[in-house]
Each structure stands twice: as C-alpha cells, then as structure tokens.
Amino acid sequence: MKYFILAGEKSGDLHGSNLIQEIKKLDSEAQIKAWGGDSMENQGAEILIHHNQLAIMGILGVIQNIQRLKGLFKTFGEQIEAFQPDAVIFIDYGGFNLKAAKIAKKKGFQTHFYIAPKVWAWNKGRVEEIKKWIDHLYVIFPFELKLFSDAGISTAYVGNPLQDAIQTFVPNEEFSLKGQKYIALLAGSRKQEIKTALPLFEQLAKTNPDLSFVIAGISDWKELYQTNIPVLFDQTYDIVQQAEMAIVTSGTATLETALLNTPQIVVYKTDWVFYSLAKIVIQIKYISLVNIILDKLAVPELIQAKFSVEHMTAWMRDLLTKGNTYQQQKNDYMELQKVVGNAGASKKTAELIYSAASAK
C-alpha cells in the first residue's frame, strides 16, 4: 500500500522513522513518501520536503511567512493527489498538520493523526475540528483517551513513542566524553530557538569558568553553532545520559532528558507577541512536558526574562550539590516512568494504521 507521512519537526522525524520501520514489517511492499527528515529517509521514505522548511515560530513568524505557508499547503494537496496514498499520516505538529489534514480529508483520503494535538493545553474547541478532519487518532497520554473518545472521535491509546526511542538506545562505548564531568546544553531543534539560546549559553559558560559545558548540536542547523563552547552533533542521547545535568530548551527534549534520568533545568524564550497571546489562550500551568504530565513543578522552568545567566547559574549550582532539589527530581522521574509506560507505541500505531488502510 501507499503511505504519505507528514512530520513537521525533528521529534516527528524520529517518531516517523520508528513508525516506518514497523509499517514495513507489516507491509513489505509499502511505498512511503513524506515531509520529514534524515531519520525517516534512512528508513526508506522518499522525502519530498525537509522539516526544516516548516520551522516557523510564533505569531510574527506566521505573519511573515503567510505566503510561503499557502504555497506549502498547495504543494501538499498536489502531492497527495499525484501519489494517491491509502493512508495520510500526520505526526504531532498540530497547528500545521490539522490544516493539512483538512486538505487531505476534503480530497477523500483516509487521515490518521499520531500524537494528538494538545487541545487540552491550548484550545478544547479544536476537538470538533479534529472530529471533522481526522478518521483515526492515536494518543500518547492515558488521560487523552477519554477526552477524544467522549467527543465521538475514533481514538486509540498507544503509549508514548519516546520510550521506543529511549529503550532501543544503545550507549556508544567509544563516546568521546565518557567519564568526564560536564553540563549538557540543548538549544532546541528550531532555527529561532537555537539563535535565542546560544548567546545565553555562551554567557553562562563565561560566568562559570570552573564548569565544563557541551552543546548537543543538530547537524540540520550546523551553520548556526558559532560558539566557543564544544559542540557535538547528532549525539544527543549519549551527551545527555553521560552529563551531570542538562539545561534544556522546552520541547520533546525535556521528556527525553527525564527518561534518560538526567537532572535538568528547562528554559524558553519566544517573541513577546506570541508569549502574550499564549498567556491568555493557554490552559495549562507549565510548559515542560515533564511538569505537564506530572501536573507539578518537577523541573524548574525559566521562561522569557527568567531565561537569564543569573537564574540558570542559581539553579545549576543547586542541582550540582546533589541535595534536596536533585533528589526530588530523581524521585519525580521514577513517577514519570510509571505514567509514561513501556515501549511499543510505534508497533501498535503501525498495526492500527495498516488495519484501517487495508479495510478501506
């Protein structure tokens, strides 16, 4: 059968690659075209548009790129028309992917959404939109199942795909920093996130010359890492697992860091227009996935003005003493592991997609 997959960012590319691997076990003749990245391409998908081209942040970013976005949606519609997939699969990236799903559904294609849009955080009104444009929804948090099922949406709880990635991770025995003491710095996966975080990380390193820092870089944006801090590309899990602690830009990486059992500080800064609107619209207390899942401040969040050298240094020094703050994080991580559950999300989702597409 034919599958078209749309993954709009780095984390979606990772989940997409694991999903493709499982689809191919069920369907040896699977033809897969996608918007994604290197991980999906390595599993045999034909990448039509790289996820870097979809990395738009904030309200200003959307306004500045409105014509480009219209062009992307037009291209998407043309590509699925030409390919005629048996299933169109959207991975996370709710704002963009829901608009794309509308296009696919209107053209008569079967639509699947893996890693449901976080409407419980942003806008519960969007549940009706999901019901209208998504045929099959796959959720990764247990509490999401009731929310969407009660709305009449075909929903399956599949577990969290990050556990698939974490549990298949094999530490590199020849990792260059093995046995060394350092703090991992994760600047994010989007261009603007990296450009915002790096100068602050640079100042942090200068202010704390007695400590060693290593940046977990992403080769997709290699040209952005103009810094005196050592950078290792595409070795994030090794870097984070071996680190004493990590300073992590809010996103999927915060949950990955927790599942790797490394203490962390979460940081984030975005344009003031987007942040001001988000404060009005958003319906959750926290921005880190760790804190959202546990519904408490398990890891510190330094947002906007608090994303500063002074605040980072204070929390960093506290965690490095391995006192109460450090121990509480470790205890919370144990609770998190229980809530997130075991691996197997990719396999279960692939089976459900294959079954639905076959039954058409």
C-alpha positions in Angstrom: 0.0 0.0 0.0 0.9 3.7 -0.3 1.5 5.9 2.8 2.1 9.7 2.9 3.6 10.9 6.2 3.8 14.5 7.3 6.2 15.2 10.2 6.8 18.9 10.8 9.8 18.9 13.1 12.8 17.0 14.4 11.0 14.9 17.0 8.3 14.0 14.5 11.1 12.8 12.2 12.3 10.4 14.9 8.8 9.1 15.6 8.1 8.8 11.9 11.3 6.7 11.4 10.2 4.2 14.1 6.7 4.1 12.6 8.0 3.4 9.1 10.1 0.6 10.5 7.1 -1.1 12.0 4.9 -0.4 8.9 7.4 -2.2 6.7 7.3 -5.3 8.9 3.6 -5.5 8.2 3.7 -4.3 4.6 6.8 -5.4 2.8 5.7 -3.6 -0.4 4.9 -0.3 1.3 5.6 2.8 -0.7 6.2 5.8 1.5 6.5 9.5 0.6 6.9 12.1 3.3 7.6 15.5 4.6 10.2 14.8 7.3 14.0 14.5 7.8 17.0 12.3 7.7 15.8 9.6 10.1 12.7 8.9 8.0 14.8 8.9 4.9 17.1 6.4 6.4 14.1 4.1 6.9 13.3 4.3 3.2 10.9 7.2 2.9 11.1 9.5 -0.1 11.4 12.9 1.5 9.6 15.5 -0.6 10.1 18.4 1.7 12.5 18.6 4.7 11.0 19.5 8.1 13.5 22.5 8.3 11.3 24.3 5.7 8.4 24.1 8.1 10.1 25.5 11.2 8.1 28.7 11.8 7.8 30.1 15.4 5.4 32.5 16.9 2.6 34.8 15.6 5.1 37.1 13.9 6.7 34.1 12.2 3.4 33.0 10.8 2.5 36.5 9.6 5.9 36.9 7.9 5.6 33.6 6.2 1.9 33.6 5.3 2.5 33.3 1.5 5.1 30.6 2.0 2.6 28.6 4.1 -0.1 29.0 1.5 2.4 27.6 -1.1 3.2 24.7 1.2 -0.4 23.7 1.7 -1.0 23.9 -2.1 2.1 21.7 -2.7 0.8 19.2 -0.2 -2.5 18.9 -1.9 -0.9 18.4 -5.3 1.5 15.8 -4.0 -1.2 13.6 -2.3 -3.3 13.9 -5.4 -0.5 12.7 -7.6 0.6 9.9 -5.2 -2.9 8.6 -4.2 -1.9 7.2 -0.8 -4.0 4.6 1.0 -3.3 6.5 4.3 -2.2 10.0 5.0 -0.4 10.1 8.4 0.2 13.3 10.4 2.7 13.2 13.3 2.3 15.8 16.0 2.9 19.5 14.9 -0.9 20.2 15.5 -1.2 23.7 14.2 0.2 23.0 10.7 -0.9 19.3 10.5 -4.6 20.0 11.2 -4.8 22.4 8.3 -3.1 19.9 6.1 -5.5 17.2 7.3 -8.4 19.3 6.3 -7.0 19.4 2.7 -6.4 15.6 2.7 -9.9 14.8 4.1 -11.6 17.1 1.6 -9.9 15.2 -1.2 -11.3 11.9 0.1 -8.1 10.4 1.7 -8.1 8.4 4.9 -6.5 10.5 7.6 -4.5 9.3 10.7 -3.1 11.6 13.4 -0.3 10.1 15.5 0.5 12.1 18.7 -2.8 14.0 19.1 -2.8 17.9 19.1 -2.6 19.0 22.7 -6.0 20.6 22.7 -6.3 20.1 26.5 -3.5 22.7 26.8 -4.3 25.1 24.0 -7.9 25.0 22.8 -10.5 22.4 23.6 -12.7 23.9 20.9 -10.4 22.3 18.4 -11.8 18.8 19.3 -14.6 19.4 16.9 -12.1 20.3 14.2 -10.2 17.0 14.8 -13.5 15.1 14.7 -14.2 16.6 11.3 -10.9 16.0 9.6 -9.3 13.0 11.3 -10.5 9.5 10.7 -8.2 7.8 13.3 -6.5 9.4 16.2 -3.6 7.9 18.2 -2.9 9.4 21.6 0.2 9.0 23.8 -1.1 10.1 27.2 -3.8 8.0 29.1 -5.9 11.0 30.0 -6.3 11.9 26.3 -8.3 8.8 25.5 -11.5 9.8 27.4 -11.3 13.4 26.1 -11.3 12.5 22.5 -13.4 9.3 22.7 -16.2 11.2 24.5 -16.3 13.6 21.6 -17.0 10.7 19.2 -13.5 10.5 17.6 -12.1 7.1 16.8 -9.2 7.1 19.3 -6.6 4.6 20.4 -4.2 5.0 23.3 -0.8 3.6 22.0 1.7 4.7 24.7 4.5 7.2 24.3 6.8 6.7 21.3 9.7 8.3 23.1 10.0 5.1 25.1 10.6 3.3 21.8 13.5 5.6 21.1 14.9 5.6 24.6 14.6 1.8 25.2 16.3 1.0 21.8 19.1 3.5 22.5 22.5 1.7 23.0 25.1 4.0 24.6 28.2 4.4 22.4 31.1 2.7 24.2 33.6 4.9 22.4 31.7 8.2 23.2 34.4 10.9 23.4 33.2 12.4 26.7 32.7 9.1 28.6 33.8 9.5 32.2 34.1 13.3 32.1 32.1 15.8 34.1 30.1 18.4 32.1 26.8 20.1 31.8 24.8 19.3 28.6 23.2 22.3 26.8 20.3 21.7 24.4 19.4 24.8 22.4 16.3 23.4 20.7 15.6 22.0 17.3 14.2 25.1 15.5 16.3 27.8 14.0 15.0 30.6 16.1 15.3 28.6 19.3 18.9 27.9 18.6 19.6 31.6 17.8 18.0 32.7 21.0 19.6 30.2 23.3 23.2 30.1 22.1 24.2 33.7 23.2 22.8 33.0 26.7 24.6 29.7 26.9 27.8 31.4 25.8 27.4 34.0 28.7 26.6 31.1 31.1 29.9 29.4 30.3 31.9 32.6 30.7 30.3 33.3 34.0 31.1 29.8 35.3 34.6 29.1 34.1 35.1 26.3 36.7 32.5 24.2 35.0 32.6 22.3 31.6 29.7 22.7 29.1 28.9 20.7 26.0 26.3 21.6 23.4 24.2 18.8 21.9 24.1 20.2 18.3 21.8 19.3 15.4 23.5 18.9 12.1 20.4 20.3 10.2 21.4 23.7 11.6 25.2 23.3 11.7 25.9 26.8 10.5 24.1 28.4 13.5 26.6 27.0 16.1 29.1 29.8 16.1 30.3 29.4 19.7 33.4 28.8 21.8 31.6 26.0 23.7 32.3 22.5 22.4 29.6 21.2 20.2 28.9 17.5 19.4 26.4 16.9 16.6 23.7 14.3 16.5 24.8 12.5 19.7 22.1 14.0 22.0 21.3 10.8 23.9 24.9 10.0 24.7 25.6 13.6 25.7 22.6 13.8 28.0 22.9 10.4 29.6 26.6 11.0 30.5 26.1 14.6 31.7 25.9 15.6 35.4 22.8 17.7 34.4 21.3 19.4 31.4 19.9 22.8 30.5 17.1 22.1 28.0 15.1 24.3 25.7 11.4 23.4 26.2 10.1 20.7 23.9 10.3 17.0 23.4 13.9 17.0 24.7 12.7 17.8 28.2 10.8 14.5 28.4 13.7 12.6 26.7 16.1 14.1 29.3 13.9 12.9 32.1 13.5 9.4 30.7 17.3 9.3 30.4 17.3 10.1 34.2 19.4 13.3 33.9 18.6 16.2 36.2 17.6 19.3 34.2 16.6 23.0 34.0 14.0 23.9 31.3 14.4 27.2 29.5 12.5 29.0 26.8 12.1 32.5 25.2 10.0 33.5 22.3 8.7 36.7 20.7 6.7 38.8 23.1 3.6 38.9 20.9 3.3 35.1 20.8 4.0 34.8 24.5 1.5 37.5 25.5 -1.2 35.8 23.4 -0.3 32.3 24.7 -0.7 33.5 28.3 -4.3 34.4 27.5 -5.1 31.3 25.5 -3.1 28.6 27.1 -4.9 26.4 29.7 -2.0 24.7 31.5 0.2 25.8 34.3 3.5 24.6 32.9 5.3 24.4 29.5 7.6 21.4 30.1 6.2 18.1 29.2 7.6 16.6 32.4 5.7 19.1 34.5 2.5 18.8 32.4 2.4 15.1 32.7 3.1 15.0 36.4 1.0 18.2 37.0 3.6 19.7 39.3 6.8 21.7 39.1 9.1 18.7 38.9 11.8 20.5 36.9 12.4 24.3 37.1 11.1 26.4 34.2 13.0 29.6 33.3 10.7 31.4 30.8 11.2 34.7 29.0 13.0 37.2 31.3 13.9 34.3 33.7 15.9 32.7 31.0 19.0 34.5 32.2 22.5 33.7 33.2 21.7 34.6 36.9 18.7 32.3 37.1 20.4 29.4 35.2 23.5 29.7 37.4 21.5 29.6 40.7 19.5 26.5 39.7 22.5 24.8 38.1 24.7 25.3 41.3 21.8 24.0 43.4 21.4 20.8 41.3 25.1 20.1 41.2 25.2 19.9 45.0 23.0 16.8 44.7 20.9 18.0 47.6 17.1 18.1 48.0 16.3 19.6 44.6 18.4 16.9 42.8 16.9 14.1 44.9 13.3 15.4 44.4 13.9 15.4 40.6 15.1 11.9 40.6 12.1 10.8 42.7 9.7 12.6 40.2 11.5 10.9 37.3 10.6 7.5 38.8 6.9 8.6 39.0 7.1 9.8 35.4 8.4 6.5 34.1 5.3 4.8 35.5 2.9 7.3 33.9 4.6 7.3 30.5 4.6 3.5 30.4 6.6 1.0 28.4 7.8 1.0 24.8 5.6 -0.3 21.9 3.8 2.8 20.6 5.3 2.6 17.1 4.3 -1.0 16.7 0.8 -0.6 18.0 0.2 2.5 15.8 1.6 0.8 12.7 -0.8 -2.1 13.2 -3.8 0.1 13.6 -2.9 2.2 10.5 -2.3 -0.9 8.4 -5.5 -2.5 9.6 -7.6 0.6 8.8 -6.0 1.2 5.4 -6.4 -2.5 4.5 -10.1 -2.4 5.4 -11.0 0.5 3.0 
